[in-house]
Amino acid sequence: MVRPLAGLLVICLIAVSAASGQSRGGLTIAAAADLQTVLPELTKAFERATGIKPAITFGSSGNFFAQIQNGAPFDVFLSADADYPRRLASAGQVDASTVHEYATGLLVLWTRRDNSLDVMKGLPLLVDAKVRRIAIANPAVAPYGRAAIAAFRSTGIAGAIEKKLVYTENVSQAAQMALSGNADVALIGHGLALGSTLRPAGRFYEVPERLHPPIVQAAGVITTSRNKDNARAFMAYLTGAEASATLRSFGFGIPSALPTHP
């Protein structure tokens, strides 16, 4: 649990960052950690097209949800869990007319190339004695963590591996644990596994989507945004054909309501 003083400090730091972005007539984005590889590409293209330069803060969707509830001054919230922006919209903290699903996430099992673990065995590999530590995002705040727990239960291995689980604040930190060797494997987003750091360093197995609830991602404009025109412009770009194609190239699925071809 975040202590009140620590939570206030986080919000104050965010406020400084946001104010800096607003002074440039820019855009501040709170983004789910699974977007860490693809979102820089999206924002570069958006800036080329519009001249608007977004400032991005990555973290867990659940933590951003709590921060926005407490007044964190972001312009746009890109969540890995569609429920969070919808709940904020119901509370009047996100403009309901701007809430859109922009992608679906895919869960993968990732490990370093230089170990002897065969990830293509899938989730049953996790009960092997060679697997001592399994990094996953905290299911209390991160949808990929919840998906991982659901997949363990569907496979019937949840009890056998419970003591091996190491929880991180977000899915990117889970990936870093496995990359550094502090965990033997990690359950992460496909988009992270395809990034320039993890792809050459590791191997991954795509966890069947039938094993967990869908990871539906949605975004919306924060009601208190001082850059609403820029925020709406970014939302229009995010749900357009060019952005959809980029998201697909990084391993994300695209909701059927969105265009898939440029």
Secondary structure, 3 states (H helix, E strand, C coil): CCCHHHHHHHHHHHHHHHHHHHHCCCEEEEEEHHHCCCHHHHHHHHHHHHCCCEEEEEECHHHHHHHHHCCCCCCEEEECCCHHHHHHHHCCCECHHHCEEEEEECEEEEEECCCCCCHHHCHHHHHCCCCCCEEEECCCCCHHHHHHHHHHHHHCCHHHHHHHEEEECCHHHHHHHHHHCCCCEEEEEHHHHCCCCHHHHEEEEECCHHHCCCEEEEEEEECCCCCHHHHHHHHHHHCCHHHHHHHHHCCCECCCCCCCCC
